[in-house]
Amino acid sequence: MRTVDPAKHQARRRHILGVAASLFAEKGFERTTTAEICKAAGMSAGNLFHYFPNKRAIFFAVFEDDGEDKAERLAQALAADDPWDALMELVDFLAAPAAEPLAPPLVMEAMVQAYRDAELDALLSRGNADEHAAIAALLTKAADAGQIDPGLDPNDTATWVLALIATLYTSAATTPGFDPTEQVATLRLILRRFLQAT
């Protein structure tokens, strides 16, 4: 029986996800075929299905693979001594992928597919719920520390913080010339003025 090298297996899996993500971002999930993914990945369908059972599983994996890193960053933010600094660093972390060429169109495509696929919607909702909970907890800590307006409801405010971050992605995907990197400073300024207003 042939043994599988875990490092090679993981590298091959990442390669498939990389080429598939490019195709999904360019053409959308529905218009991307398994044959196109195989061709771009340089492998046969049989080889591809050794890593993923179908195209839908590949699409899901594109959005699942950053979960571990994100969970670690959320935990670091919650454990930080200064909740305001931790909040701003978390905003930067969540906003950063918007500057990557593939991320905004992939996010838009995920939103479309989640409307049609309850399982994908649940997957994305879990990730959003984790982000929301971390931001709400940091807002509570920052209010307790006198760093932000204590009159703000942390759950409602966390929803608005995430909505502003999401706007970087949707604007990058739909507005020609919109540069998310240039807008992060404005986002931080908006949050500072809103959250710290008394």
KOLVORO-476476 format. One record per residue: residue number from 1; residue in one letter; x, y, z of N, C-alpha, C in turn. Coordinates in nm, 3 decimals, padded with zeros to 5 digits. Layout:
(pt NUM, A, (X, Y, Z), (X, Y, Z), (X, Y, Z)),
...
This chain:
(pt 1, M, (00.084, -00.119, 00.000), (00.000, 00.000, 00.000), (00.088, 00.125, 00.000)),
(pt 2, R, (00.056, 00.218, -00.089), (00.136, 00.340, -00.101), (00.103, 00.435, 00.015)),
(pt 3, T, (00.209, 00.487, 00.077), (00.187, 00.583, 00.186), (00.176, 00.723, 00.128)),
(pt 4, V, (00.098, 00.805, 00.195), (00.077, 00.942, 00.150), (00.165, 01.035, 00.233)),
(pt 5, D, (00.242, 01.117, 00.165), (00.324, 01.217, 00.232), (00.231, 01.333, 00.270)),
(pt 6, P, (00.207, 01.355, 00.399), (00.111, 01.460, 00.440), (00.147, 01.599, 00.387)),
(pt 7, A, (00.275, 01.631, 00.384), (00.317, 01.764, 00.337), (00.286, 01.780, 00.188)),
(pt 8, K, (00.316, 01.676, 00.110), (00.287, 01.682, -00.034), (00.136, 01.687, -00.059)),
(pt 9, H, (00.063, 01.608, 00.018), (-00.083, 01.606, 00.004), (-00.141, 01.745, 00.032)),
(pt 10, Q, (-00.092, 01.808, 00.139), (-00.142, 01.940, 00.176), (-00.103, 02.045, 00.072)),
(pt 11, A, (00.019, 02.033, 00.019), (00.064, 02.128, -00.083), (-00.019, 02.114, -00.210)),
(pt 12, R, (-00.049, 01.991, -00.247), (-00.130, 01.966, -00.366), (-00.272, 02.018, -00.346)),
(pt 13, R, (-00.323, 01.997, -00.226), (-00.458, 02.046, -00.194), (-00.462, 02.199, -00.203)),
(pt 14, R, (-00.360, 02.266, -00.147), (-00.354, 02.412, -00.154), (-00.343, 02.460, -00.299)),
(pt 15, H, (-00.268, 02.385, -00.381), (-00.256, 02.420, -00.523), (-00.392, 02.415, -00.592)),
(pt 16, I, (-00.467, 02.310, -00.566), (-00.601, 02.297, -00.625), (-00.689, 02.413, -00.582)),
(pt 17, L, (-00.687, 02.444, -00.452), (-00.770, 02.553, -00.401), (-00.730, 02.687, -00.461)),
(pt 18, G, (-00.599, 02.706, -00.482), (-00.553, 02.832, -00.541), (-00.603, 02.852, -00.682)),
(pt 19, V, (-00.590, 02.748, -00.765), (-00.635, 02.762, -00.904), (-00.787, 02.769, -00.912)),
(pt 20, A, (-00.854, 02.692, -00.825), (-01.001, 02.694, -00.825), (-01.052, 02.831, -00.779)),
(pt 21, A, (-00.988, 02.888, -00.678), (-01.030, 03.020, -00.630), (-01.018, 03.124, -00.742)),
(pt 22, S, (-00.912, 03.116, -00.820), (-00.895, 03.210, -00.932), (-01.009, 03.196, -01.032)),
(pt 23, L, (-01.045, 03.072, -01.063), (-01.154, 03.048, -01.158), (-01.288, 03.092, -01.101)),
(pt 24, F, (-01.313, 03.059, -00.974), (-01.439, 03.101, -00.912), (-01.451, 03.253, -00.908)),
(pt 25, A, (-01.341, 03.321, -00.881), (-01.343, 03.467, -00.876), (-01.367, 03.527, -01.014)),
(pt 26, E, (-01.309, 03.464, -01.115), (-01.320, 03.517, -01.252), (-01.454, 03.483, -01.316)),
(pt 27, K, (-01.499, 03.357, -01.298), (-01.616, 03.309, -01.373), (-01.739, 03.282, -01.286)),
(pt 28, G, (-01.719, 03.272, -01.156), (-01.829, 03.233, -01.068), (-01.832, 03.083, -01.049)),
(pt 29, F, (-01.901, 03.040, -00.947), (-01.909, 02.897, -00.916), (-01.981, 02.819, -01.025)),
(pt 30, E, (-02.097, 02.867, -01.067), (-02.179, 02.793, -01.164), (-02.109, 02.777, -01.298)),
(pt 31, R, (-02.040, 02.880, -01.343), (-01.979, 02.877, -01.476), (-01.841, 02.812, -01.478)),
(pt 32, T, (-01.787, 02.781, -01.363), (-01.658, 02.711, -01.357), (-01.684, 02.562, -01.361)),
(pt 33, T, (-01.616, 02.492, -01.449), (-01.635, 02.347, -01.460), (-01.521, 02.273, -01.389)),
(pt 34, T, (-01.552, 02.150, -01.354), (-01.449, 02.065, -01.293), (-01.334, 02.044, -01.392)),
(pt 35, A, (-01.368, 02.031, -01.520), (-01.264, 02.012, -01.622), (-01.169, 02.131, -01.626)),
(pt 36, E, (-01.221, 02.252, -01.609), (-01.136, 02.371, -01.608), (-01.044, 02.371, -01.486)),
(pt 37, I, (-01.098, 02.329, -01.373), (-01.015, 02.322, -01.252), (-00.903, 02.220, -01.272)),
(pt 38, C, (-00.938, 02.105, -01.329), (-00.837, 02.001, -01.355), (-00.727, 02.053, -01.448)),
(pt 39, K, (-00.769, 02.120, -01.554), (-00.672, 02.172, -01.651), (-00.580, 02.274, -01.585)),
(pt 40, A, (-00.639, 02.368, -01.508), (-00.559, 02.471, -01.443), (-00.466, 02.412, -01.337)),
(pt 41, A, (-00.511, 02.304, -01.272), (-00.430, 02.240, -01.168), (-00.330, 02.141, -01.227)),
(pt 42, G, (-00.344, 02.110, -01.355), (-00.253, 02.016, -01.420), (-00.270, 01.873, -01.372)),
(pt 43, M, (-00.396, 01.831, -01.359), (-00.420, 01.694, -01.313), (-00.548, 01.639, -01.374)),
(pt 44, S, (-00.561, 01.507, -01.365), (-00.680, 01.441, -01.418), (-00.795, 01.455, -01.320)),
(pt 45, A, (-00.915, 01.428, -01.368), (-01.033, 01.431, -01.281), (-01.019, 01.329, -01.169)),
(pt 46, G, (-00.967, 01.211, -01.201), (-00.948, 01.109, -01.099), (-00.855, 01.155, -00.988)),
(pt 47, N, (-00.749, 01.223, -01.028), (-00.655, 01.275, -00.929), (-00.719, 01.386, -00.845)),
(pt 48, L, (-00.795, 01.474, -00.911), (-00.863, 01.582, -00.840), (-00.959, 01.526, -00.735)),
(pt 49, F, (-01.033, 01.423, -00.773), (-01.133, 01.367, -00.682), (-01.070, 01.288, -00.568)),
(pt 50, H, (-00.940, 01.267, -00.577), (-00.868, 01.209, -00.464), (-00.860, 01.310, -00.348)),
(pt 51, Y, (-00.865, 01.439, -00.384), (-00.854, 01.546, -00.285), (-00.991, 01.602, -00.246)),
(pt 52, F, (-01.081, 01.612, -00.342), (-01.213, 01.668, -00.318), (-01.317, 01.585, -00.393)),
(pt 53, P, (-01.431, 01.555, -00.331), (-01.530, 01.471, -00.398), (-01.602, 01.539, -00.514)),
(pt 54, N, (-01.609, 01.673, -00.512), (-01.681, 01.743, -00.618), (-01.645, 01.892, -00.615)),
(pt 55, K, (-01.699, 01.964, -00.713), (-01.669, 02.107, -00.724), (-01.722, 02.184, -00.603)),
(pt 56, R, (-01.836, 02.146, -00.553), (-01.895, 02.214, -00.438), (-01.803, 02.203, -00.316)),
(pt 57, A, (-01.743, 02.086, -00.297), (-01.650, 02.066, -00.185), (-01.528, 02.157, -00.199)),
(pt 58, I, (-01.483, 02.177, -00.321), (-01.370, 02.267, -00.345), (-01.409, 02.410, -00.307)),
(pt 59, F, (-01.528, 02.450, -00.351), (-01.574, 02.586, -00.322), (-01.585, 02.608, -00.171)),
(pt 60, F, (-01.640, 02.510, -00.100), (-01.650, 02.519, 00.046), (-01.511, 02.532, 00.108)),
(pt 61, A, (-01.417, 02.451, 00.060), (-01.283, 02.448, 00.118), (-01.211, 02.581, 00.101)),
(pt 62, V, (-01.241, 02.653, -00.008), (-01.181, 02.784, -00.028), (-01.212, 02.875, 00.091)),
(pt 63, F, (-01.331, 02.860, 00.148), (-01.374, 02.947, 00.258), (-01.348, 02.886, 00.395)),
(pt 64, E, (-01.319, 02.757, 00.399), (-01.291, 02.691, 00.527), (-01.145, 02.700, 00.566)),
(pt 65, D, (-01.056, 02.709, 00.468), (-00.914, 02.692, 00.495), (-00.850, 02.802, 00.580)),
(pt 66, D, (-00.913, 02.919, 00.587), (-00.854, 03.024, 00.670), (-00.907, 03.022, 00.813)),
(pt 67, G, (-00.992, 02.925, 00.844), (-01.057, 02.921, 00.974), (-00.963, 02.910, 01.092)),
(pt 68, E, (-00.860, 02.828, 01.077), (-00.768, 02.806, 01.189), (-00.690, 02.934, 01.221)),
(pt 69, D, (-00.639, 03.000, 01.118), (-00.564, 03.124, 01.138), (-00.654, 03.232, 01.198)),
(pt 70, K, (-00.777, 03.239, 01.147), (-00.870, 03.340, 01.198), (-00.902, 03.314, 01.345)),
(pt 71, A, (-00.927, 03.188, 01.381), (-00.959, 03.154, 01.520), (-00.844, 03.194, 01.612)),
(pt 72, E, (-00.722, 03.172, 01.566), (-00.604, 03.210, 01.646), (-00.597, 03.361, 01.664)),
(pt 73, R, (-00.623, 03.436, 01.557), (-00.617, 03.582, 01.566), (-00.729, 03.637, 01.655)),
(pt 74, L, (-00.846, 03.577, 01.650), (-00.955, 03.620, 01.737), (-00.919, 03.596, 01.884)),
(pt 75, A, (-00.860, 03.480, 01.910), (-00.819, 03.447, 02.048), (-00.711, 03.543, 02.097)),
(pt 76, Q, (-00.616, 03.577, 02.010), (-00.511, 03.672, 02.048), (-00.571, 03.809, 02.081)),
(pt 77, A, (-00.666, 03.851, 02.000), (-00.729, 03.981, 02.023), (-00.800, 03.983, 02.158)),
(pt 78, L, (-00.871, 03.876, 02.189), (-00.946, 03.870, 02.314), (-00.855, 03.864, 02.436)),
(pt 79, A, (-00.734, 03.812, 02.417), (-00.640, 03.798, 02.528), (-00.551, 03.921, 02.546)),
(pt 80, A, (-00.560, 04.017, 02.455), (-00.473, 04.135, 02.459), (-00.504, 04.223, 02.580)),
(pt 81, D, (-00.403, 04.296, 02.625), (-00.418, 04.383, 02.741), (-00.498, 04.510, 02.709)),
(pt 82, D, (-00.480, 04.561, 02.588), (-00.546, 04.686, 02.550), (-00.658, 04.655, 02.450)),
(pt 83, P, (-00.785, 04.661, 02.492), (-00.895, 04.623, 02.403), (-00.910, 04.713, 02.281)),
(pt 84, W, (-00.879, 04.843, 02.295), (-00.891, 04.932, 02.179), (-00.787, 04.896, 02.072)),
(pt 85, D, (-00.662, 04.880, 02.114), (-00.558, 04.841, 02.017), (-00.591, 04.706, 01.955)),
(pt 86, A, (-00.639, 04.613, 02.037), (-00.675, 04.480, 01.986), (-00.788, 04.489, 01.884)),
(pt 87, L, (-00.885, 04.576, 01.909), (-00.996, 04.595, 01.815), (-00.945, 04.649, 01.682)),
(pt 88, M, (-00.859, 04.750, 01.687), (-00.807, 04.808, 01.564), (-00.721, 04.707, 01.486)),
(pt 89, E, (-00.643, 04.628, 01.558), (-00.563, 04.525, 01.492), (-00.652, 04.418, 01.429)),
(pt 90, L, (-00.762, 04.386, 01.496), (-00.856, 04.288, 01.441), (-00.926, 04.343, 01.318)),
(pt 91, V, (-00.963, 04.469, 01.322), (-01.022, 04.533, 01.204), (-00.924, 04.526, 01.087)),
(pt 92, D, (-00.797, 04.558, 01.113), (-00.695, 04.551, 01.006), (-00.685, 04.409, 00.951)),
(pt 93, F, (-00.685, 04.310, 01.040), (-00.674, 04.170, 00.999), (-00.792, 04.129, 00.911)),
(pt 94, L, (-00.913, 04.165, 00.952), (-01.032, 04.126, 00.876), (-01.043, 04.203, 00.745)),
(pt 95, A, (-00.990, 04.325, 00.743), (-00.999, 04.408, 00.622), (-00.890, 04.375, 00.521)),
(pt 96, A, (-00.776, 04.324, 00.566), (-00.659, 04.305, 00.479), (-00.687, 04.224, 00.353)),
(pt 97, P, (-00.760, 04.111, 00.359), (-00.781, 04.034, 00.236), (-00.857, 04.109, 00.127)),
(pt 98, A, (-00.929, 04.216, 00.163), (-01.002, 04.293, 00.062), (-00.908, 04.352, -00.043)),
(pt 99, A, (-00.780, 04.368, -00.007), (-00.681, 04.422, -00.100), (-00.627, 04.316, -00.196)),
(pt 100, E, (-00.655, 04.190, -00.168), (-00.610, 04.082, -00.257), (-00.706, 04.074, -00.375)),
(pt 101, P, (-00.655, 04.060, -00.497), (-00.742, 04.065, -00.614), (-00.856, 03.963, -00.615)),
(pt 102, L, (-00.833, 03.844, -00.560), (-00.935, 03.740, -00.566), (-01.042, 03.753, -00.458)),
(pt 103, A, (-01.007, 03.811, -00.344), (-01.098, 03.807, -00.229), (-01.233, 03.877, -00.254)),
(pt 104, P, (-01.236, 04.001, -00.303), (-01.367, 04.065, -00.320), (-01.462, 03.990, -00.413)),
(pt 105, P, (-01.418, 03.947, -00.533), (-01.514, 03.872, -00.616), (-01.553, 03.737, -00.555)),
(pt 106, L, (-01.462, 03.675, -00.481), (-01.496, 03.549, -00.414), (-01.600, 03.571, -00.305)),
(pt 107, V, (-01.585, 03.680, -00.231), (-01.684, 03.712, -00.127), (-01.820, 03.736, -00.191)),
(pt 108, M, (-01.823, 03.810, -00.299), (-01.950, 03.835, -00.368), (-02.011, 03.704, -00.417)),
(pt 109, E, (-01.929, 03.616, -00.474), (-01.979, 03.487, -00.523), (-02.029, 03.401, -00.407)),
(pt 110, A, (-01.959, 03.406, -00.295), (-02.003, 03.329, -00.177), (-02.139, 03.378, -00.130)),
(pt 111, M, (-02.161, 03.508, -00.134), (-02.290, 03.564, -00.093), (-02.402, 03.513, -00.184)),
(pt 112, V, (-02.375, 03.510, -00.313), (-02.475, 03.460, -00.409), (-02.505, 03.312, -00.384)),
(pt 113, Q, (-02.399, 03.233, -00.369), (-02.418, 03.089, -00.350), (-02.481, 03.057, -00.215)),
(pt 114, A, (-02.448, 03.134, -00.112), (-02.505, 03.110, 00.021), (-02.656, 03.131, 00.019)),
(pt 115, Y, (-02.703, 03.221, -00.066), (-02.847, 03.245, -00.079), (-02.917, 03.119, -00.131)),
(pt 116, R, (-02.844, 03.039, -00.209), (-02.901, 02.918, -00.270), (-02.868, 02.790, -00.194)),
(pt 117, D, (-02.768, 02.796, -00.108), (-02.714, 02.675, -00.043), (-02.712, 02.695, 00.108)),
(pt 118, A, (-02.804, 02.630, 00.177), (-02.817, 02.647, 00.322), (-02.692, 02.603, 00.396)),
(pt 119, E, (-02.625, 02.501, 00.346), (-02.504, 02.452, 00.414), (-02.391, 02.554, 00.404)),
(pt 120, L, (-02.375, 02.614, 00.287), (-02.274, 02.718, 00.273), (-02.310, 02.840, 00.357)),
(pt 121, D, (-02.438, 02.875, 00.359), (-02.484, 02.986, 00.441), (-02.450, 02.961, 00.588)),
(pt 122, A, (-02.470, 02.838, 00.634), (-02.439, 02.804, 00.774), (-02.289, 02.814, 00.801)),
(pt 123, L, (-02.207, 02.768, 00.705), (-02.062, 02.776, 00.719), (-02.017, 02.921, 00.732)),
(pt 124, L, (-02.064, 03.005, 00.642), (-02.024, 03.146, 00.644), (-02.080, 03.217, 00.768)),
(pt 125, S, (-02.200, 03.179, 00.808), (-02.261, 03.240, 00.927), (-02.182, 03.208, 01.053)),
(pt 126, R, (-02.128, 03.085, 01.062), (-02.047, 03.049, 01.179), (-01.924, 03.138, 01.187)),
(pt 127, G, (-01.858, 03.158, 01.073), (-01.740, 03.246, 01.071), (-01.776, 03.388, 01.109)),
(pt 128, N, (-01.888, 03.438, 01.056), (-01.932, 03.573, 01.088), (-01.968, 03.585, 01.235)),
(pt 129, A, (-02.031, 03.480, 01.290), (-02.070, 03.483, 01.432), (-01.948, 03.489, 01.522)),
(pt 130, D, (-01.842, 03.418, 01.485), (-01.719, 03.421, 01.564), (-01.657, 03.561, 01.562)),
(pt 131, E, (-01.654, 03.621, 01.444), (-01.600, 03.757, 01.432), (-01.685, 03.855, 01.513)),
(pt 132, H, (-01.816, 03.843, 01.501), (-01.908, 03.932, 01.571), (-01.890, 03.920, 01.722)),
(pt 133, A, (-01.880, 03.797, 01.771), (-01.865, 03.775, 01.915), (-01.735, 03.836, 01.966)),
(pt 134, A, (-01.626, 03.820, 01.890), (-01.497, 03.875, 01.932), (-01.501, 04.027, 01.935)),
(pt 135, I, (-01.559, 04.087, 01.832), (-01.566, 04.234, 01.827), (-01.655, 04.286, 01.938)),
(pt 136, A, (-01.769, 04.222, 01.962), (-01.858, 04.265, 02.070), (-01.788, 04.255, 02.205)),
(pt 137, A, (-01.712, 04.149, 02.226), (-01.639, 04.132, 02.352), (-01.534, 04.242, 02.368)),
(pt 138, L, (-01.464, 04.275, 02.260), (-01.363, 04.381, 02.268), (-01.428, 04.517, 02.293)),
(pt 139, L, (-01.543, 04.539, 02.231), (-01.615, 04.665, 02.254), (-01.658, 04.677, 02.401)),
(pt 140, T, (-01.703, 04.566, 02.457), (-01.743, 04.565, 02.599), (-01.624, 04.598, 02.688)),
(pt 141, K, (-01.509, 04.534, 02.659), (-01.389, 04.560, 02.738), (-01.342, 04.704, 02.722)),
(pt 142, A, (-01.350, 04.755, 02.599), (-01.306, 04.893, 02.573), (-01.397, 04.993, 02.646)),
(pt 143, A, (-01.527, 04.964, 02.649), (-01.620, 05.051, 02.721), (-01.591, 05.047, 02.871)),
(pt 144, D, (-01.567, 04.927, 02.922), (-01.535, 04.912, 03.065), (-01.405, 04.985, 03.102)),
(pt 145, A, (-01.312, 04.992, 03.005), (-01.183, 05.059, 03.028), (-01.190, 05.209, 03.003)),
(pt 146, G, (-01.309, 05.259, 02.966), (-01.325, 05.401, 02.939), (-01.266, 05.445, 02.806)),
(pt 147, Q, (-01.245, 05.349, 02.714), (-01.182, 05.382, 02.585), (-01.283, 05.418, 02.477)),
(pt 148, I, (-01.408, 05.375, 02.493), (-01.512, 05.408, 02.395), (-01.639, 05.450, 02.468)),
(pt 149, D, (-01.733, 05.503, 02.394), (-01.860, 05.548, 02.447), (-01.933, 05.431, 02.514)),
(pt 150, P, (-01.957, 05.438, 02.645), (-02.023, 05.327, 02.714), (-02.171, 05.314, 02.681)),
(pt 151, G, (-02.226, 05.414, 02.613), (-02.368, 05.408, 02.577), (-02.396, 05.324, 02.454)),
(pt 152, L, (-02.294, 05.278, 02.387), (-02.312, 05.197, 02.266), (-02.343, 05.052, 02.304)),
(pt 153, D, (-02.441, 04.993, 02.238), (-02.469, 04.852, 02.259), (-02.362, 04.772, 02.185)),
(pt 154, P, (-02.287, 04.684, 02.255), (-02.175, 04.615, 02.189), (-02.218, 04.523, 02.074)),
(pt 155, N, (-02.332, 04.458, 02.086), (-02.376, 04.368, 01.979), (-02.418, 04.444, 01.855)),
(pt 156, D, (-02.497, 04.550, 01.874), (-02.538, 04.632, 01.759), (-02.416, 04.698, 01.695)),
(pt 157, T, (-02.326, 04.746, 01.778), (-02.208, 04.815, 01.726), (-02.117, 04.718, 01.651)),
(pt 158, A, (-02.103, 04.596, 01.702), (-02.022, 04.495, 01.632), (-02.079, 04.467, 01.493)),
(pt 159, T, (-02.212, 04.467, 01.482), (-02.277, 04.447, 01.352), (-02.237, 04.558, 01.254)),
(pt 160, W, (-02.233, 04.682, 01.304), (-02.195, 04.794, 01.217), (-02.047, 04.791, 01.182)),
(pt 161, V, (-01.964, 04.751, 01.276), (-01.820, 04.740, 01.246), (-01.799, 04.638, 01.133)),
(pt 162, L, (-01.864, 04.523, 01.144), (-01.850, 04.420, 01.039), (-01.909, 04.467, 00.907)),
(pt 163, A, (-02.018, 04.543, 00.913), (-02.078, 04.594, 00.789), (-01.982, 04.691, 00.718)),
(pt 164, L, (-01.912, 04.772, 00.795), (-01.815, 04.864, 00.734), (-01.698, 04.788, 00.672)),
(pt 165, I, (-01.652, 04.683, 00.740), (-01.545, 04.601, 00.683), (-01.594, 04.534, 00.555)),
(pt 166, A, (-01.716, 04.481, 00.557), (-01.772, 04.414, 00.439), (-01.781, 04.508, 00.320)),
(pt 167, T, (-01.803, 04.637, 00.348), (-01.813, 04.735, 00.240), (-01.683, 04.747, 00.162)),
(pt 168, L, (-01.570, 04.725, 00.228), (-01.443, 04.725, 00.155), (-01.443, 04.618, 00.046)),
(pt 169, Y, (-01.498, 04.500, 00.078), (-01.501, 04.389, -00.017), (-01.601, 04.416, -00.131)),
(pt 170, T, (-01.722, 04.457, -00.094), (-01.823, 04.479, -00.198), (-01.785, 04.596, -00.288)),
(pt 171, S, (-01.728, 04.700, -00.229), (-01.687, 04.815, -00.312), (-01.571, 04.778, -00.403)),
(pt 172, A, (-01.477, 04.699, -00.353), (-01.364, 04.657, -00.437), (-01.412, 04.570, -00.552)),
(pt 173, A, (-01.518, 04.492, -00.528), (-01.569, 04.402, -00.633), (-01.657, 04.474, -00.735)),
(pt 174, T, (-01.717, 04.586, -00.696), (-01.817, 04.649, -00.784), (-01.784, 04.790, -00.830)),
(pt 175, T, (-01.684, 04.854, -00.768), (-01.653, 04.993, -00.802), (-01.515, 05.003, -00.866)),
(pt 176, P, (-01.507, 05.031, -00.996), (-01.376, 05.044, -01.061), (-01.293, 05.153, -00.994)),
(pt 177, G, (-01.166, 05.121, -00.973), (-01.075, 05.218, -00.914), (-01.077, 05.224, -00.763)),
(pt 178, F, (-01.169, 05.150, -00.700), (-01.174, 05.151, -00.553), (-01.056, 05.069, -00.501)),
(pt 179, D, (-00.976, 05.131, -00.414), (-00.857, 05.064, -00.359), (-00.878, 05.043, -00.209)),
(pt 180, P, (-00.907, 04.919, -00.167), (-00.932, 04.892, -00.025), (-00.815, 04.931, 00.065)),
(pt 181, T, (-00.693, 04.916, 00.015), (-00.576, 04.949, 00.096), (-00.577, 05.097, 00.136)),
(pt 182, E, (-00.614, 05.182, 00.041), (-00.619, 05.326, 00.068), (-00.733, 05.362, 00.163)),
(pt 183, Q, (-00.836, 05.277, 00.169), (-00.955, 05.309, 00.247), (-00.950, 05.259, 00.391)),
(pt 184, V, (-00.853, 05.173, 00.425), (-00.846, 05.120, 00.562), (-00.823, 05.233, 00.662)),
(pt 185, A, (-00.741, 05.329, 00.628), (-00.716, 05.442, 00.719), (-00.845, 05.520, 00.743)),
(pt 186, T, (-00.926, 05.537, 00.638), (-01.054, 05.606, 00.653), (-01.148, 05.524, 00.741)),
(pt 187, L, (-01.149, 05.394, 00.721), (-01.231, 05.306, 00.805), (-01.193, 05.320, 00.951)),
(pt 188, R, (-01.064, 05.317, 00.978), (-01.018, 05.331, 01.117), (-01.059, 05.468, 01.175)),
(pt 189, L, (-01.049, 05.572, 01.095), (-01.087, 05.706, 01.141), (-01.237, 05.711, 01.171)),
(pt 190, I, (-01.318, 05.653, 01.084), (-01.463, 05.649, 01.107), (-01.494, 05.577, 01.238)),
(pt 191, L, (-01.430, 05.464, 01.257), (-01.454, 05.388, 01.380), (-01.409, 05.465, 01.503)),
(pt 192, R, (-01.294, 05.529, 01.494), (-01.244, 05.606, 01.609), (-01.342, 05.717, 01.646)),
(pt 193, R, (-01.387, 05.792, 01.544), (-01.477, 05.904, 01.571), (-01.613, 05.857, 01.621)),
(pt 194, F, (-01.659, 05.746, 01.569), (-01.790, 05.696, 01.611), (-01.783, 05.632, 01.749)),
(pt 195, L, (-01.685, 05.547, 01.769), (-01.679, 05.470, 01.893), (-01.633, 05.553, 02.012)),
(pt 196, Q, (-01.545, 05.648, 01.986), (-01.489, 05.724, 02.098), (-01.564, 05.854, 02.125)),
(pt 197, A, (-01.669, 05.881, 02.047), (-01.748, 06.002, 02.070), (-01.826, 05.989, 02.201)),
(pt 198, T, (-01.827, 06.092, 02.279), (-01.901, 06.090, 02.408), (-01.995, 06.208, 02.417)),
